[in-house]
């Protein structure tokens, strides 16, 4: 047992660097941000090299001052690294959104903590018989909006059942378009953009019926600074359903 403790004591900094590197790879995989892979690799490689150099120098010269200085610098660098990763992932999540379906369950829990009723129509988890799954989540940050959207394909008979179910909940619906399509219509409540589309248009095609669940509010009494919108969009042509909700 003493040998193991001695090994950890001599190689503690390398072990720390290795654990940090593995943890960051896990975060990149789960968050689904390909843009930060290069950033993560550079940072973790740099930290690993710094820890290794400091460790070698400390072990070779056994200088207490150098050993203490190495520990202080290593701790400060590690704190700066964690803070930098947090800021980077937060900014990317807010600006680009999280698109990895693996994050669906955790994102839904976060949304329901903010407004349980608004996100109650979402499935607790993505069904196992789905295909063509697309996901989008933008966490609330400062005055920004909280947005959640998931889209997937199902067998025609299940799509038909969901259409019948949600048709009873809708206050109105529109075929195709985006959030701007309903802003100036006094008879419609706010819809949403197609964040889970396969292209960059973010506009629903005409085969999607965008069902809006929010109760009708006269245009003059609507609050554009703070509000909420939720519903589903269903395409019987594509056998797809899109669950959506926004809180701002």
C-alpha positions in Angstrom: 0.0 0.0 0.0 2.9 2.4 0.8 4.3 1.8 -2.7 0.9 3.0 -4.2 0.9 6.1 -2.0 4.5 6.9 -2.9 3.7 6.5 -6.6 0.7 8.9 -6.3 2.8 11.4 -4.4 5.6 11.4 -7.0 3.2 11.4 -10.0 0.3 13.4 -8.6 0.6 16.2 -11.1 0.6 13.9 -14.1 -2.3 12.0 -12.7 -4.2 15.2 -12.2 -3.5 16.3 -15.8 -4.6 12.9 -17.2 -7.8 13.0 -15.2 -8.5 16.6 -16.4 -7.8 15.6 -20.0 -10.2 12.6 -19.8 -12.9 14.8 -18.2 -12.6 17.4 -20.9 -12.9 14.8 -23.6 -16.1 13.6 -21.9 -17.5 17.1 -21.8 -16.8 17.7 -25.5 -18.5 14.4 -26.4 -21.6 15.1 -24.3 -21.9 18.8 -25.2 -21.4 18.1 -28.8 -19.3 21.1 -29.7 -16.9 20.2 -32.5 -15.7 23.8 -32.6 -13.9 23.5 -29.3 -12.1 20.2 -29.9 -9.0 22.0 -31.1 -9.2 24.4 -28.2 -9.6 21.6 -25.7 -6.7 19.6 -27.2 -4.4 22.6 -27.1 -5.2 23.5 -23.5 -5.1 20.0 -22.1 -1.9 19.2 -24.0 -0.3 22.4 -22.7 -1.3 21.7 -19.1 0.0 18.1 -19.4 3.4 19.3 -20.6 3.6 22.0 -17.9 2.6 19.5 -15.2 5.2 17.0 -16.6 8.0 19.6 -16.7 7.3 20.8 -13.2 7.0 17.3 -11.9 10.4 16.3 -13.4 12.1 19.4 -12.1 10.7 18.9 -8.6 11.6 15.2 -8.5 15.1 15.7 -9.9 16.2 18.6 -7.7 14.0 18.0 -4.6 13.9 21.7 -4.0 11.2 22.6 -1.5 10.8 26.2 -2.8 10.5 24.9 -6.4 8.1 22.2 -5.2 5.9 24.7 -3.4 6.0 27.1 -6.4 5.1 24.3 -8.8 2.1 23.3 -6.7 0.8 26.9 -6.5 1.3 27.5 -10.3 -0.3 24.2 -11.1 -3.4 24.9 -8.9 -3.8 28.4 -10.4 -3.5 27.0 -13.9 -6.0 24.4 -13.2 -8.5 26.9 -11.8 -8.0 29.1 -14.8 -8.5 26.1 -17.1 -11.8 25.2 -15.5 -13.0 28.8 -15.6 -12.0 29.1 -19.2 -13.8 25.9 -20.2 -16.9 27.0 -18.3 -17.0 30.4 -20.0 -16.3 28.8 -23.5 -19.0 26.2 -23.2 -21.5 28.7 -21.8 -20.9 31.2 -24.6 -21.1 28.5 -27.3 -24.3 27.0 -25.7 -26.0 30.4 -25.8 -24.8 31.5 -29.2 -25.1 28.2 -31.1 -27.3 26.0 -29.0 -26.7 22.5 -27.8 -27.5 20.0 -30.6 -26.4 16.6 -29.1 -29.5 14.4 -28.5 -27.7 12.8 -25.6 -28.3 16.1 -23.7 -32.1 15.9 -24.1 -33.0 14.4 -20.7 -30.8 16.8 -18.7 -31.9 19.8 -20.8 -35.6 18.9 -20.3 -35.1 18.7 -16.5 -33.5 22.1 -16.6 -36.4 23.6 -18.6 -39.0 22.0 -16.3 -37.3 23.6 -13.3 -37.8 26.9 -14.9 -41.5 26.3 -16.0 -42.9 22.8 -15.5 -46.2 23.5 -17.3 -44.6 25.0 -20.3 -42.5 21.9 -21.1 -45.0 19.3 -19.8 -46.0 18.2 -23.3 -42.4 17.1 -24.1 -41.8 13.3 -23.8 -39.8 12.4 -20.7 -37.3 10.7 -22.9 -36.8 10.2 -26.7 -38.8 7.0 -27.6 -36.7 4.0 -28.7 -38.6 3.6 -32.0 -37.7 7.0 -33.4 -35.4 7.9 -36.3 -33.9 11.0 -37.7 -33.6 12.6 -34.3 -32.7 16.3 -34.2 -32.3 18.3 -31.0 -31.8 22.0 -30.1 -31.4 23.5 -26.6 -30.4 27.1 -25.8 -30.1 27.7 -22.0 -31.2 30.9 -20.5 -28.4 33.3 -19.9 -28.9 36.8 -18.5 -31.9 38.3 -20.5 -31.7 35.7 -23.2 -34.5 33.2 -24.0 -34.7 29.6 -22.9 -35.5 27.4 -26.0 -36.0 23.7 -26.4 -36.9 21.8 -29.5 -36.7 18.1 -30.5 -37.8 16.5 -33.7 -38.0 12.9 -34.8 -39.8 10.5 -37.1 -42.3 7.9 -36.0 -44.5 5.3 -37.7 -47.5 6.8 -39.5 -50.1 5.4 -37.0 -48.2 6.9 -34.1 -48.0 10.3 -35.8 -51.8 10.1 -36.4 -52.4 9.4 -32.7 -50.2 12.3 -31.6 -51.9 14.6 -34.1 -55.3 13.7 -32.6 -54.0 14.2 -29.1 -52.5 17.6 -29.6 -55.2 18.9 -31.8 -57.4 19.0 -28.7 -54.8 21.1 -26.9 -54.1 23.7 -29.5 -55.5 27.3 -29.5 -54.7 27.8 -33.1 -52.4 26.5 -35.8 -50.6 27.6 -39.0 -49.2 25.6 -41.9 -45.5 26.4 -42.5 -43.5 29.5 -41.7 -41.6 30.6 -38.6 -41.9 32.9 -35.6 -42.1 36.0 -37.7 -45.0 34.6 -39.7 -47.4 35.0 -36.8 -46.1 38.2 -35.1 -48.3 40.6 -37.0 -51.4 38.4 -37.2 -53.9 39.6 -34.6 -55.6 36.2 -34.7 -52.6 34.1 -34.0 -50.2 33.6 -31.1 -46.4 33.4 -31.5 -45.1 30.3 -33.2 -41.4 29.3 -33.4 -38.4 28.9 -35.8 -37.4 25.5 -37.1 -34.2 25.2 -35.1 -34.0 21.4 -35.8 -34.2 21.7 -39.6 -31.7 20.0 -41.8 -30.7 23.3 -43.4 -30.1 26.9 -42.2 -33.4 28.3 -43.2 -35.2 27.7 -39.8 -38.5 27.9 -41.6 -41.1 25.1 -41.6 -42.4 23.9 -45.0 -46.1 23.9 -45.7 -46.6 20.2 -44.8 -45.9 21.0 -41.2 -48.9 22.1 -39.1 -47.6 24.2 -36.3 -49.9 23.8 -33.4 -49.8 26.6 -30.8 -51.0 25.7 -27.3 -50.9 29.2 -25.7 -54.2 30.8 -25.0 -55.1 33.7 -27.2 -54.2 37.2 -26.0 -55.2 40.3 -27.9 -52.3 41.9 -29.7 -52.4 45.1 -27.7 -52.1 43.2 -24.4 -49.2 40.9 -25.3 -45.8 41.4 -23.6 -42.9 41.1 -26.0 -40.3 41.7 -23.4 -41.3 38.7 -21.3 -43.4 35.8 -22.5 -43.8 32.1 -23.3 -44.8 30.0 -26.3 -45.2 26.3 -26.7 -46.7 23.6 -29.0 -45.8 21.0 -31.6 -45.4 20.9 -35.3 -46.5 17.8 -37.2 -45.9 16.7 -40.7 -48.0 13.7 -41.8 -46.2 13.8 -45.1 -42.8 13.2 -43.5 -44.2 11.3 -40.4 -42.4 13.8 -38.1 -43.2 15.6 -35.0 -41.4 18.6 -33.5 -41.9 19.5 -29.9 -41.1 23.1 -29.1 -41.2 25.7 -26.3 -39.6 29.0 -25.5 -39.5 31.1 -22.4 -38.1 34.7 -22.5 
